[in-house]
Amino acid sequence: MSDSIKYVLDESRLPRFWYNICADLPQALPPVLHPGTHKPVGPDDLAPLFPMALIAQEVSAEREIEIPGPVRDVYRQWRPTPLYRARRLEAALQTPARIYYKYEGVSPAGSHKPNTAVAQAFYNKEAGVKKLVTETGAGQWGSSLAFAGALFGIEVQVFMVRVSYDQKPYRRALMETYGARCIASPSTETRSGRAILERNPKHTGSLGIAISEAVEVAAQRDDTKYALGSVLNHVLLHQTVIGQEAIAQLEMAGDFPDVIVGCTGGGSNFAGIVLPFLGAQLRGGRKMRIVAVEPAACPSLTRGRYAYDFGDTAHLTPLTKMHTLGSTFTPPGFHAGGLRYHGMAPLVSHLKTLGLIEAVAYPQVAVFDAGVQFARAEGIVPAPEANHAVKGAIDEAIRCREDGVARTILFNLCGHGHFDMQAYIDYFAGRLTDHSYSEEELAMALAGLPAVAEPA
């Protein structure tokens, strides 16, 4: 059985710019709306939450945005990340497909999230911000922002979704090691958290609730800002270093993807691998299929409605047009906590609406089956979230075997599972089950979407 082949770029090939696909879209994104007036928001509306540099990136239409020197200096600790040809997995699947995976688990925090955490911490430090408040699901984002806060001397407070707080104590410990304070959400520390607990003292939490708590705290002090690990344009922008590197690495391999697969929860790692390739396609380059894989228990792209909705449960955020399950929807407590969000990034949702990407949803046990098969072939234990991309890539490879066609498949292995071993313990013990959400709760959440007249 052949070994996997690793393609590593020289440090000099570290991207100098983030790529902004908004410059190449055939149709502009729908505007973000003020929740009170339903008019497009301006910079002043976002200033209580973000520094102006990030607000400028959020609304930018420039194709390339220069990566600041101090951010690139930190990136050099783990970037460029390796691209692997998964020959052992190919052999195990008996497929003619060529499977490549970009491995983001080599970062200090073990995932792709530091790509934006470092950038956000830098811009907040430049703006004189003393404290950042955020939410986290599985803990990948919280630990990444804690790492970045330690580098730039910024205090970090993290509201971690209660079910993941209980499932993943080592993620919590990692955040605390970096100096952050980690709080189970919903909590008694905010008005929105207390309101949830009054109705249900045993609430398992959701990313929407944790976002409400973080936004509430951030808005109370001038020296405190909010940081988000996915969904927003500037977050997806920072992740495009992944795809830019992958393009150069596949050139080294003399190959190009026919299919790109990525797991989707809020959309950041998916966008990171996909957008540079898709941008080249939109500018007249080679076409490919792009497949977004999401959990069947939180299927925003495949079951959600494309509509304006709040990004949080307490309705403190602006309204964005996205595929949503409704801001009050609470997904069941499956292990891929980073994918338990009611909405999808507006940019990713827009790409789906334009027909530029496909979406598929898988149940929990099937994605762990795929993750274990991958680990036994390639030696890397994926995070539960990354297992969705692994499952999608394996299914594409099997399709190649059945069709007798040797397609090239690329996916983003967005993080390792070293802090998620309880999920694997549950899997091997037969305790891991396929969660189903309440159709009644979903219907109620969708019925509660805000009534918004589409801007002219």
N, C-alpha and C positions, 0 to 999 in steps of 0.2 A: 504494500500500500504506500503510495507516494506521500511525502510530507507536504504540509502546506507551504506556500511560498509567500514571503513577506516583502512588500514594496515600501521602502522608506525613503522619503525625500530628504535631501540635505536641508539644514536649517536655513540656508539662503533662499529656499523655496517657500518659506513661511509667507502666506499672503500678506500683502501690504494694505489691502483694501477689503472692506466688507462689500458684498454685492447686494444691490437693491433691485429686486425684480419689478418694483413698481414702475421703473423706467421703461420696461419692455412689455407690460401688460397690454393686451388688445383692448381692454376696457378697465377704466379706473375703479378702484375700490369704492363702495358706498361710504359716505362720510360717517364719522363718529358723531353722535348726537348728545346734546345736553339733556339729562333726564327730566328737567323741569320744563324747558322751552321746546324741546325736540328740534332745536336748530343746531347746525354744525358747531362743534366746540372749537374754541380758539386756544392759543397757548396759555392765556391767563386762567382758563378753566382747569388746565392740567397742572399748573404751577404748584398748587399745594402738595401734589404727590410726587412730581418728578423734576429734576433739574432741567434747565432750558436746553442744554446740549442734547439730552435724550428726547425731549419734546420735538426738537428740530429733526432728529433722526426718525421719529415716529411719523412725521408728515412729509418727509423728504421724497422727492422724485428723482434725485440724482442716482445714476447707475452705480457709481463707486464712492464710498465714503472711507476716507483714510483712517486706518487703525492707529491710534496714538502710540508713540514710542514706548511709554511705560507699560501699556497693555501688551504690546508685542514682546517686551522684555519678559513679562510673566509667562506669556504663551510659550516662550522658548523652553520652559521647564518640561513640557510634554508634547509640544507641537513642533513639526507636523506629526500627527498620529499615524500608526502603520495601517496599511491596507494589506489584507491577506487574501490569497487564492485558497479556497477551502477544498483542496484536492482530496483530503481524507473523507470529508462529508460527501463530495461528489461520488467517490468510490462506494461509500456505504449506500448511497441512494441509487447506484447503478444508472446514473443519468449522464447524457451527453452534454448537459449544461455546464457552463463555466460559472462558478459561484465565487464572488468576491465579497468581503465584508470589511468595512471601515471600522476600526476598533477604538472607541472613545473611552474605554475603561482604563486607559493608562494615565488619565489625569489624576492629580492628587486626591480629589474627592471621588474618583471612580466612575465618572460619567462625563457627558458632553456639557453639562450645566455650567462649569466654570468659564466656558467661552463667553457667556454673557455676564456671569456674576462678576468677573474681573473687570469687564468694561463698565458695568453699572457702578461698581464701587469706585472706580477711577473717576468717572464723571461726577459722582456725588461728592467725592473728596475735593475735586477741583471747585465745586460750588460751595464748599464750606459746611457741608452736611456732617453732623456728628453721629447720627444714628439712622440705621435702616431697619425697617420692619417689613416682614414678609410672611407668606404662608408656605407650607410644603405638604405634599401628599406622602409619598414614600420616604421622603427625606433626602433625595438626591439634590434637589434645589436648595433646601435649607442648609445642608452641609457645604454646598458650593458657595453660597453667599457668606456663610460663616468663615470659610477659608479666605475668600476675597476681602471680607471685613478685617480679618487679622492682618492681611498684607498691607492694607491702606489705613489702618488705625481707626476704623469705624465700628461703633457698637452695633451689634446685630441682635434683633429679637425675632423669633420664629414661632408662628402659630402652626402646629403640626396636627393634621387631621387625627382625631382621637383613635380611630381604628388602627391607623398606621403607627401612632405613638405607642400603642400597646403591642402591636405585632413586631415592631422593628426597634427594639431598645438600643441596638448598636449604632443605628443612624443618629439617634438622639445623643448618644455618648460622643459620637464624632463631632457633632455640632458644638457640644460643650467643650470638647478638647480644643477646638478652634477659638473658643471664647464666647460663643453665642449663648443666649438664653432661649430654651425651647419650652413651649407651653402647649399642653393638649387643648385642642379646639373641638367643640365650643368650650369657652372658659368663662370664669366669673370676672375676668379682668376688663371686659368691655360690655357696653350696653347691648350690643347685638348678640354676644355670646350668652349673657344672662337671660335674654328673652328666649333663646332657643332652649336653654336648660330648664326654664320655668315650665315650658310646654312638655319637655321630655328630658328628665334628668339623666337618662342613659343614652342620649343621642350619640351615635357613632361618628358624627361629623361629616363634613364634605369640604371640598376645596372652595366651594362658593361661600360657605360659612367662614372658613379660615381667612379668605380674602376680605370679607366684611370686617372681621376683627382687626386685621392688619391695617386696612385703610382707615378705620376709625381711629386707631392709635396714631398713625402717621399724620393725620390731619390736625391733631391737637397741638403740635409744636412746630415752630418755624425751623428748628434745627434738625428735624426728623423728616425723612422721606420714605416712600413706599417703593419696594422693588418687586418685580414680577418675573417669574422664571420661564414663562411661556406666553403664548397667545398674542401679545402685542407685536407690532411691526418691528420695533427696534430690537426686541429680543430675538425674533427670527432672523433679522439682519445679522446680528453678531454670530449666529451659528453658521453662516455661509462659509466660514473658513473650512468647514468639513468638506463640503462639496467641491470647493475650489482645489483643495489638496487631492481629493479623489480623482478629479479630472486629470491632474498632472501625473498621478500614480498609475492610472490606467493607460496613459500615454506611454509610460515606462514599460508596461506589460504588453503594449501593442494591441489593446482591446478597447471596447466601448460598450456600455450597457444597452441591452435590448429592453430590459425591465429593471426598474428601481423600486425597492420595497422599503417601507419605513413604518414603524409603529407610531400611532397618533393618539394623544390624549389632549394636550393643548396645542401641539403642532410644531414645537421648536426643533426637535431632533429630526423630524421628518423634513421640515423646511431646510434645515442645515445641509442635508445630503442632496435634496432634490433641486432647490432653487437655482444653483449655478448651472446644472445640466438643463433644466427647463428654460432658463433664460437664453442659453445658447440655441435651443430648439426654436424659441420664439423669434430669434434673430436670423432664422433661416438654416440652422444646423440640423443634425440628424434627429429623427423622431424616435421616441421610445414610449413604452407603457410605464406608467407610474402608479403604484398601488399603495394606498394607505390602509394599514391594518389597525383595527381598534378592538377593544373588548366587547363581547356580545352583551355583557351586563351594563355597559355604558356606551351605547352605540350612537353617538351624536351625528356622525356623518351618514350612517346608513338608516337611522330611524328618526333623527332629529328633524326639526323644521328650520328652513332657512328664513330667518326673521330677525328683527331687532330685539335684543334682550339685554338684560343686565349681566355683568360679569360676576356678580356676587349675590348672595342670598338676601342681604339686608337692603339692597338697592341703593348703595352709596356710590356706585361707579357710573360712568357714562354708558350710553346705549350703543352697542355695536351690532352690525348685521353679521350673523354667523349661523352655522348649523347648531341648534340648541335643543336640549331636552327640557328646557325650562329652568330658570334660576333657582326654583325651590326644590328641584329634583335631587334626591339623595341616593346615589348609587349604592348597591350592596357592597359589603366589605371584602371584596376579592383582593388578592395579594398585590396586584399591580397598581399600587396606590397612586402612582404618578399619572395614571390614565383615568382616574376617577373624577373627571371634570364634566360639568353639564354642557359646556360649549366647546366649540372648536375655534381655533384662530381665525379671525375674519379673512386673513389672506389665504389660508388653506381652504376655507369654505368657499371663497371666491373662485379659486382654481377648480374646485369640484363643480361649481355651478357653470363655469365656462367649459366643462367637459375635458379639462386638461389632465385630470387625475381620476383614478377609480378608488373605490373604497370597499373593504370587506371586513366582517366582524367574526371573531372566533371565540369560543368558550374557553374557560380557564384551564381545564384539564388538558385539552388538546394542545394549548400553547406550551404547557409544561412538558408534555410528551416530546414536543419538538426541541425544547431547550435541553432536555436530558440527552436526546439523540445527538444534538450539536456538541454538547460538552464531552460526550464519549468519543466523538470523532475529532474534535478540534482542541479539546483541553481547556477551553474557557467556559466558565459557568456564567451564563447571562443573567442579568437582572430580570425579574418577572416582566417588566415592561418590554425589555428587548426581546423576550421570548416571542412576542407577537410578530416582530419582524422576522425572526428565525422561522416561525411557522409559515409566514407568507412566502419566504424564499424557498423553503422546502417544497411547498405546494407548487410553486412555479417550476422547480426542478423536476418534480414528478410529472408535471404536464409536458415538459420537454422530453422526458423518457417515453411517455405515451405517444407523443407526436412524432418522435424520432428526429427532433430538431435541436441543434446545439446552440441554444441561445445563451447570451451572457446576462447573468443576474447580479445585481449589486444591492447590498443592504447595509444599513447602519446599525452596528452592534453598539448601542448608545451607552451601555454601562455594564459593569460586572455585578454578579449577585453575591459577593462575599458577605454583605450585611443582610442578606435576604434568605439565609439558610433555613430559617424556620419554615419558610414556604416550601422548600424542598423536603424538609423533614415531614411536613404534613402530606406532601405529595407521595412520598414513599410509604407512609403509614396508611395511605388510603383515606386520609381525612380531608384532602383537597377536593372540593366539589364545584360543580358549575352553578354559580349563583344566577338567580333570575330576579329581575326587578319587577316591581308592582306595576302592571299595566294601568291600574286605576290611578296610582300616584303620578305616572307619566302623563296620563290624560289630563289630570288636574293641573300639573305644572305647565303643560302646553296651553291649557285653557287660560292660564294666568299671564300669558305673554302680554307685554304692554301694547296698547293700541297706538300705532305710530303711522302717520301718513308719510308715505315715501317722499323724500326730498325731490324737488323737481330737477 
